[in-house]
Amino acid sequence: MSDTALRAFELVLAGIGGGLAGSVAGLASLVSYPALLALGIPALSANVTNTVGLVFSGAGSIWGSRPELAGQRRLARLLVVPAAAGGLAGGALLLATPSGQFTRIVPWLIGSASLAVLLRRQPAPLAGAPPALPNPAAAGVAAPLEDGAPPTGAPAAAIFAAPPPTAPCLFALSIATGQGRPRLLAVGVFAIALYGGYFGAAAGVVLLAVLLAVIPQSMARSNAMKNLLLGLANTVAAAAFVAFGPVRWSAVLPLGAGFLIGGRIGPPVVRRAPAAPLRVLIAFGGLALALHLGLDAYS
């Protein structure tokens, strides 16, 4: 096997591992970025090339996350614009400024987010919300509309009595009633997407920590929303890199193919894996990456 073919094969394997790690734990760059550096690609070019390749990981992850994304349309509408804007701003920032100072902040951000995932508690119930009923239909509660919105004329309490599959739409209700902080969440998504477009390592850990803390839904559904938002942010940033950045296309193609495969495999793993061990895996993976990047940044 020639050296070129061997390098391509190694990048496909790195892409599969990175796509799987990114879809499951938001840690794609833990695998792919060091692989690009190991092949002798300069840091800036490796970062840009990695982001372009992550577009394929995002496509595979979103494709595999369709069951968990069902019923989250309202939340997606709220967050896709700040995600896209943040990705574009991050890409522009990377192309316009040196990354030396920013990379010193990255380990602290990743480490804090990893601890947030590890120490995450269940969101407290909203004030005045009655306990869930075992059978809402038997209690006279009408079936919710798409995305869990309350039916016309139904009391707000009906939403809190709905079964777990409609839990993501408590956030939609909070937007309507002013009980939540959707604008603050949108700002947070913008900031994380900006970081993702600029550097990207473990942006998924940061975003997943925020989604788990704010929205009362399962790990799998929060992970699916994370895949959608980061996939969009990476795509927008990658478009800027394709136009103006030092992309290594010889590395993008095999890496992207592996990303697509790994990203597609990831959501079924999340769907079947128990939430608590998966959260521990995500947290310790993020802490390991924070330590690795911290040693590089401060040594």
C-alpha positions as a Markdown table, in Angstrom:
| # | Residue | x | y | z |
|---|---|---|---|---|
| 1 | Met | 0.0 | 0.0 | 0.0 |
| 2 | Ser | 1.4 | 3.4 | -1.0 |
| 3 | Asp | 2.0 | 6.1 | 1.6 |
| 4 | Thr | -0.8 | 8.2 | 0.1 |
| 5 | Ala | -3.3 | 5.3 | 0.3 |
| 6 | Leu | -2.1 | 4.6 | 3.9 |
| 7 | Arg | -2.6 | 8.2 | 5.0 |
| 8 | Ala | -6.1 | 8.2 | 3.4 |
| 9 | Phe | -7.0 | 4.9 | 5.2 |
| 10 | Glu | -5.8 | 6.4 | 8.5 |
| 11 | Leu | -7.9 | 9.5 | 8.0 |
| 12 | Val | -11.0 | 7.3 | 7.2 |
| 13 | Leu | -10.5 | 5.5 | 10.5 |
| 14 | Ala | -9.9 | 8.8 | 12.3 |
| 15 | Gly | -13.1 | 10.1 | 10.7 |
| 16 | Ile | -15.1 | 7.1 | 11.8 |
| 17 | Gly | -13.8 | 7.4 | 15.4 |
| 18 | Gly | -14.3 | 11.2 | 15.4 |
| 19 | Gly | -17.8 | 11.0 | 13.9 |
| 20 | Leu | -18.8 | 8.4 | 16.5 |
| 21 | Ala | -17.3 | 10.4 | 19.3 |
| 22 | Gly | -18.8 | 13.6 | 18.1 |
| 23 | Ser | -22.3 | 12.2 | 17.7 |
| 24 | Val | -22.2 | 10.4 | 21.0 |
| 25 | Ala | -20.3 | 12.8 | 23.2 |
| 26 | Gly | -19.5 | 16.0 | 21.2 |
| 27 | Leu | -15.8 | 15.1 | 21.1 |
| 28 | Ala | -15.1 | 14.5 | 17.4 |
| 29 | Ser | -12.0 | 16.7 | 17.5 |
| 30 | Leu | -10.5 | 14.7 | 20.3 |
| 31 | Val | -9.8 | 12.1 | 17.6 |
| 32 | Ser | -9.6 | 13.9 | 14.3 |
| 33 | Tyr | -7.7 | 17.0 | 15.2 |
| 34 | Pro | -4.7 | 15.1 | 16.7 |
| 35 | Ala | -4.8 | 12.7 | 13.7 |
| 36 | Leu | -4.4 | 15.7 | 11.3 |
| 37 | Leu | -1.5 | 17.1 | 13.4 |
| 38 | Ala | 0.2 | 13.6 | 13.4 |
| 39 | Leu | 0.2 | 13.7 | 9.6 |
| 40 | Gly | 2.3 | 16.9 | 9.7 |
| 41 | Ile | -0.5 | 19.4 | 8.8 |
| 42 | Pro | 0.1 | 22.8 | 10.5 |
| 43 | Ala | -2.2 | 23.6 | 13.4 |
| 44 | Leu | -4.2 | 26.3 | 11.6 |
| 45 | Ser | -4.7 | 24.3 | 8.4 |
| 46 | Ala | -5.5 | 21.2 | 10.6 |
| 47 | Asn | -8.2 | 23.2 | 12.4 |
| 48 | Val | -9.7 | 24.5 | 9.2 |
| 49 | Thr | -9.6 | 21.1 | 7.5 |
| 50 | Asn | -11.1 | 19.5 | 10.6 |
| 51 | Thr | -14.1 | 21.9 | 10.6 |
| 52 | Val | -14.7 | 21.3 | 6.9 |
| 53 | Gly | -14.7 | 17.6 | 7.5 |
| 54 | Leu | -17.1 | 18.0 | 10.5 |
| 55 | Val | -19.8 | 19.0 | 8.0 |
| 56 | Phe | -20.0 | 15.3 | 7.0 |
| 57 | Ser | -20.1 | 14.2 | 10.7 |
| 58 | Gly | -23.0 | 16.7 | 11.2 |
| 59 | Ala | -24.8 | 15.3 | 8.2 |
| 60 | Gly | -24.5 | 11.8 | 9.5 |
| 61 | Ser | -25.5 | 12.7 | 13.0 |
| 62 | Ile | -28.6 | 14.7 | 12.0 |
| 63 | Trp | -29.6 | 11.8 | 9.7 |
| 64 | Gly | -29.3 | 9.3 | 12.5 |
| 65 | Ser | -31.0 | 11.7 | 15.0 |
| 66 | Arg | -34.3 | 12.1 | 13.2 |
| 67 | Pro | -36.4 | 10.1 | 15.7 |
| 68 | Glu | -35.1 | 12.2 | 18.6 |
| 69 | Leu | -35.6 | 15.5 | 16.7 |
| 70 | Ala | -39.3 | 14.7 | 16.2 |
| 71 | Gly | -41.3 | 17.2 | 18.2 |
| 72 | Gln | -38.5 | 19.7 | 18.7 |
| 73 | Arg | -39.4 | 22.0 | 15.8 |
| 74 | Arg | -40.2 | 25.0 | 17.9 |
| 75 | Leu | -37.0 | 24.7 | 19.9 |
| 76 | Ala | -35.0 | 24.4 | 16.6 |
| 77 | Arg | -36.6 | 27.5 | 15.2 |
| 78 | Leu | -35.5 | 29.5 | 18.2 |
| 79 | Leu | -31.9 | 28.3 | 18.1 |
| 80 | Val | -30.9 | 27.7 | 14.5 |
| 81 | Val | -30.4 | 31.4 | 13.7 |
| 82 | Pro | -28.0 | 32.1 | 16.6 |
| 83 | Ala | -26.2 | 28.8 | 15.8 |
| 84 | Ala | -25.7 | 29.8 | 12.2 |
| 85 | Ala | -24.7 | 33.4 | 13.1 |
| 86 | Gly | -22.3 | 32.1 | 15.8 |
| 87 | Gly | -20.6 | 29.7 | 13.3 |
| 88 | Leu | -20.1 | 32.4 | 10.8 |
| 89 | Ala | -18.7 | 34.8 | 13.4 |
| 90 | Gly | -16.3 | 32.1 | 14.7 |
| 91 | Gly | -15.1 | 31.3 | 11.3 |
| 92 | Ala | -14.5 | 35.0 | 10.5 |
| 93 | Leu | -12.7 | 35.4 | 13.8 |
| 94 | Leu | -10.4 | 32.5 | 13.1 |
| 95 | Leu | -9.5 | 33.9 | 9.7 |
| 96 | Ala | -8.9 | 37.4 | 11.0 |
| 97 | Thr | -7.0 | 36.9 | 14.3 |
| 98 | Pro | -4.3 | 34.7 | 15.8 |
| 99 | Ser | -5.4 | 31.8 | 17.9 |
| 100 | Gly | -2.7 | 31.9 | 20.6 |
| 101 | Gln | -4.5 | 33.8 | 23.3 |
| 102 | Phe | -7.9 | 32.1 | 22.6 |
| 103 | Thr | -6.5 | 28.6 | 22.9 |
| 104 | Arg | -5.5 | 29.4 | 26.5 |
| 105 | Ile | -9.2 | 29.9 | 27.4 |
| 106 | Val | -10.3 | 26.7 | 25.6 |
| 107 | Pro | -9.1 | 24.2 | 28.3 |
| 108 | Trp | -11.0 | 26.0 | 31.0 |
| 109 | Leu | -14.2 | 26.2 | 28.9 |
| 110 | Ile | -14.0 | 22.5 | 28.1 |
| 111 | Gly | -13.2 | 21.5 | 31.7 |
| 112 | Ser | -16.0 | 23.6 | 33.1 |
| 113 | Ala | -18.5 | 22.2 | 30.7 |
| 114 | Ser | -17.4 | 18.6 | 31.3 |
| 115 | Leu | -17.9 | 19.1 | 35.1 |
| 116 | Ala | -21.3 | 20.6 | 34.4 |
| 117 | Val | -22.3 | 17.4 | 32.5 |
| 118 | Leu | -20.9 | 15.2 | 35.2 |
| 119 | Leu | -22.6 | 17.0 | 38.1 |
| 120 | Arg | -25.8 | 17.8 | 36.3 |
| 121 | Arg | -29.0 | 17.6 | 38.4 |
| 122 | Gln | -32.5 | 17.1 | 37.2 |
| 123 | Pro | -34.2 | 20.5 | 36.5 |
| 124 | Ala | -36.4 | 21.6 | 39.4 |
| 125 | Pro | -40.2 | 21.5 | 38.6 |
| 126 | Leu | -41.7 | 24.8 | 37.7 |
| 127 | Ala | -43.5 | 26.6 | 40.5 |
| 128 | Gly | -47.1 | 25.6 | 40.9 |
| 129 | Ala | -46.8 | 22.6 | 38.6 |
| 130 | Pro | -48.9 | 19.6 | 39.8 |
| 131 | Pro | -47.5 | 16.1 | 39.8 |
| 132 | Ala | -47.7 | 14.2 | 36.6 |
| 133 | Leu | -50.8 | 12.0 | 36.2 |
| 134 | Pro | -50.4 | 8.4 | 35.3 |
| 135 | Asn | -53.0 | 8.6 | 32.5 |
| 136 | Pro | -53.7 | 12.2 | 31.3 |
| 137 | Ala | -56.5 | 11.0 | 29.0 |
| 138 | Ala | -58.4 | 9.5 | 31.9 |
| 139 | Ala | -58.1 | 12.8 | 33.8 |
| 140 | Gly | -59.8 | 14.6 | 31.0 |
| 141 | Val | -56.6 | 16.2 | 29.5 |
| 142 | Ala | -56.8 | 16.7 | 25.8 |
| 143 | Ala | -54.0 | 15.3 | 23.6 |
| 144 | Pro | -51.3 | 17.9 | 22.9 |
| 145 | Leu | -50.7 | 19.3 | 19.5 |
| 146 | Glu | -47.5 | 18.8 | 17.5 |
| 147 | Asp | -44.4 | 19.7 | 19.5 |
| 148 | Gly | -46.3 | 19.3 | 22.7 |
| 149 | Ala | -48.2 | 22.6 | 22.4 |
| 150 | Pro | -51.4 | 22.8 | 24.5 |
| 151 | Pro | -54.6 | 22.3 | 22.7 |
| 152 | Thr | -56.9 | 25.3 | 22.3 |
| 153 | Gly | -58.7 | 26.1 | 25.6 |
| 154 | Ala | -56.7 | 23.6 | 27.6 |
| 155 | Pro | -55.3 | 24.7 | 30.9 |
| 156 | Ala | -51.6 | 25.2 | 31.3 |
| 157 | Ala | -51.6 | 22.4 | 33.9 |
| 158 | Ala | -52.4 | 20.0 | 31.1 |
| 159 | Ile | -48.9 | 20.3 | 29.8 |
| 160 | Phe | -47.3 | 19.4 | 33.1 |
| 161 | Ala | -49.6 | 16.3 | 33.2 |
| 162 | Ala | -48.4 | 15.1 | 29.8 |
| 163 | Pro | -46.3 | 11.9 | 29.5 |
| 164 | Pro | -42.5 | 12.2 | 29.2 |
| 165 | Pro | -42.4 | 12.3 | 25.3 |
| 166 | Thr | -43.9 | 15.7 | 25.4 |
| 167 | Ala | -41.5 | 17.1 | 28.0 |
| 168 | Pro | -39.3 | 19.0 | 25.5 |
| 169 | Cys | -42.3 | 21.3 | 24.9 |
| 170 | Leu | -42.3 | 22.6 | 28.4 |
| 171 | Phe | -39.6 | 24.9 | 27.0 |
| 172 | Ala | -42.0 | 26.1 | 24.3 |
| 173 | Leu | -44.6 | 26.7 | 27.0 |
| 174 | Ser | -42.1 | 28.7 | 29.0 |
| 175 | Ile | -41.5 | 30.9 | 25.9 |
| 176 | Ala | -45.2 | 31.7 | 25.6 |
| 177 | Thr | -45.7 | 32.3 | 29.3 |
| 178 | Gly | -42.4 | 34.1 | 30.0 |
| 179 | Gln | -41.3 | 31.6 | 32.6 |
| 180 | Gly | -38.1 | 30.5 | 30.8 |
| 181 | Arg | -35.1 | 32.4 | 29.6 |
| 182 | Pro | -35.1 | 31.6 | 25.8 |
| 183 | Arg | -33.2 | 34.8 | 24.9 |
| 184 | Leu | -30.4 | 33.8 | 27.3 |
| 185 | Leu | -30.3 | 30.3 | 25.9 |
| 186 | Ala | -30.1 | 31.8 | 22.3 |
| 187 | Val | -27.2 | 34.0 | 23.4 |
| 188 | Gly | -25.5 | 30.9 | 24.9 |
| 189 | Val | -26.0 | 29.0 | 21.7 |
| 190 | Phe | -24.5 | 31.9 | 19.7 |
| 191 | Ala | -21.4 | 32.0 | 22.0 |
| 192 | Ile | -20.9 | 28.2 | 21.8 |
| 193 | Ala | -21.4 | 28.2 | 18.0 |
| 194 | Leu | -18.9 | 31.0 | 17.7 |
| 195 | Tyr | -16.4 | 28.9 | 19.7 |
| 196 | Gly | -17.2 | 26.0 | 17.5 |
| 197 | Gly | -16.6 | 27.9 | 14.3 |
| 198 | Tyr | -13.3 | 29.3 | 15.8 |
| 199 | Phe | -11.8 | 26.2 | 17.3 |
| 200 | Gly | -14.4 | 23.6 | 17.8 |
| 201 | Ala | -12.8 | 21.0 | 20.1 |
| 202 | Ala | -15.5 | 19.8 | 22.5 |
| 203 | Ala | -18.0 | 22.5 | 21.5 |
| 204 | Gly | -20.5 | 19.6 | 21.7 |
| 205 | Val | -19.7 | 19.0 | 25.4 |
| 206 | Val | -20.4 | 22.7 | 26.1 |
| 207 | Leu | -23.6 | 22.8 | 24.2 |
| 208 | Leu | -24.9 | 19.5 | 25.6 |
| 209 | Ala | -24.2 | 20.8 | 29.1 |
| 210 | Val | -26.3 | 23.9 | 28.4 |
| 211 | Leu | -29.2 | 22.0 | 26.8 |
| 212 | Leu | -29.3 | 19.4 | 29.7 |
| 213 | Ala | -29.3 | 22.2 | 32.3 |
| 214 | Val | -32.0 | 24.2 | 30.7 |
| 215 | Ile | -34.4 | 21.8 | 28.9 |
| 216 | Pro | -36.1 | 19.0 | 30.8 |
| 217 | Gln | -35.7 | 16.2 | 28.4 |
| 218 | Ser | -33.6 | 13.0 | 27.9 |
| 219 | Met | -30.0 | 12.8 | 27.1 |
| 220 | Ala | -30.8 | 11.3 | 23.6 |
| 221 | Arg | -33.1 | 14.2 | 22.7 |
| 222 | Ser | -30.7 | 16.9 | 24.0 |
| 223 | Asn | -27.9 | 15.1 | 22.1 |
| 224 | Ala | -30.0 | 15.2 | 18.9 |
| 225 | Met | -30.6 | 19.0 | 19.2 |
| 226 | Lys | -26.8 | 19.4 | 19.9 |
| 227 | Asn | -26.1 | 17.5 | 16.6 |
| 228 | Leu | -28.4 | 19.8 | 14.7 |
| 229 | Leu | -27.2 | 23.1 | 16.0 |
| 230 | Leu | -23.5 | 22.2 | 15.8 |
| 231 | Gly | -23.9 | 20.7 | 12.4 |
| 232 | Leu | -25.4 | 24.0 | 11.2 |
| 233 | Ala | -22.7 | 26.1 | 12.9 |
| 234 | Asn | -19.9 | 23.9 | 11.4 |
| 235 | Thr | -21.4 | 24.1 | 7.9 |
| 236 | Val | -21.6 | 27.9 | 8.0 |
| 237 | Ala | -18.0 | 28.2 | 9.3 |
| 238 | Ala | -16.8 | 25.6 | 6.8 |
| 239 | Ala | -18.3 | 27.7 | 3.9 |
| 240 | Ala | -16.1 | 30.6 | 5.0 |
| 241 | Phe | -13.0 | 28.3 | 5.3 |
| 242 | Val | -13.6 | 26.9 | 1.8 |
| 243 | Ala | -13.6 | 30.4 | 0.4 |
| 244 | Phe | -10.8 | 31.9 | 2.4 |
| 245 | Gly | -9.0 | 29.3 | 4.5 |
| 246 | Pro | -6.0 | 26.9 | 4.0 |
| 247 | Val | -8.1 | 23.7 | 3.5 |
| 248 | Arg | -6.2 | 20.5 | 2.8 |
| 249 | Trp | -8.6 | 18.8 | 0.4 |
| 250 | Ser | -6.5 | 15.7 | 0.2 |
| 251 | Ala | -7.3 | 15.2 | 3.9 |
| 252 | Val | -10.9 | 16.4 | 3.9 |
| 253 | Leu | -12.2 | 13.8 | 1.5 |
| 254 | Pro | -11.1 | 10.6 | 3.4 |
| 255 | Leu | -11.7 | 12.3 | 6.8 |
| 256 | Gly | -15.2 | 13.4 | 5.7 |
| 257 | Ala | -16.1 | 9.9 | 4.5 |
| 258 | Gly | -15.2 | 8.5 | 7.9 |
| 259 | Phe | -17.0 | 11.3 | 9.6 |
| 260 | Leu | -20.2 | 10.5 | 7.7 |
| 261 | Ile | -20.1 | 6.9 | 8.7 |
| 262 | Gly | -19.2 | 7.5 | 12.3 |
| 263 | Gly | -21.8 | 10.3 | 12.6 |
| 264 | Arg | -24.5 | 8.0 | 11.3 |
| 265 | Ile | -23.6 | 5.2 | 13.8 |
| 266 | Gly | -23.6 | 7.6 | 16.8 |
| 267 | Pro | -27.3 | 8.4 | 17.4 |
| 268 | Pro | -28.4 | 4.7 | 17.7 |
| 269 | Val | -25.6 | 4.2 | 20.3 |
| 270 | Val | -27.0 | 7.2 | 22.3 |
| 271 | Arg | -30.6 | 5.8 | 21.8 |
| 272 | Arg | -29.7 | 2.5 | 23.4 |
| 273 | Ala | -27.0 | 3.5 | 25.9 |
| 274 | Pro | -28.0 | 4.2 | 29.6 |
| 275 | Ala | -27.9 | 7.9 | 30.3 |
| 276 | Ala | -25.8 | 7.9 | 33.5 |
| 277 | Pro | -22.8 | 5.9 | 32.2 |
| 278 | Leu | -23.0 | 7.9 | 28.9 |
| 279 | Arg | -22.9 | 11.2 | 30.9 |
| 280 | Val | -19.8 | 10.0 | 32.8 |
| 281 | Leu | -18.2 | 9.0 | 29.5 |
| 282 | Ile | -18.8 | 12.4 | 28.0 |
| 283 | Ala | -17.6 | 14.2 | 31.1 |
| 284 | Phe | -14.3 | 12.3 | 31.5 |
| 285 | Gly | -13.7 | 12.5 | 27.8 |
| 286 | Gly | -14.1 | 16.2 | 28.0 |
| 287 | Leu | -11.8 | 16.5 | 31.0 |
| 288 | Ala | -9.1 | 14.4 | 29.3 |
| 289 | Leu | -9.3 | 16.7 | 26.2 |
| 290 | Ala | -9.1 | 19.8 | 28.5 |
| 291 | Leu | -6.0 | 18.4 | 30.2 |
| 292 | His | -4.4 | 17.6 | 26.8 |
| 293 | Leu | -5.2 | 21.1 | 25.4 |
| 294 | Gly | -4.1 | 22.8 | 28.6 |
| 295 | Leu | -0.7 | 21.1 | 28.6 |
| 296 | Asp | -0.2 | 22.2 | 25.0 |
| 297 | Ala | -1.4 | 25.8 | 25.6 |
| 298 | Tyr | 0.6 | 26.4 | 28.8 |
| 299 | Ser | 3.8 | 24.4 | 28.2 |
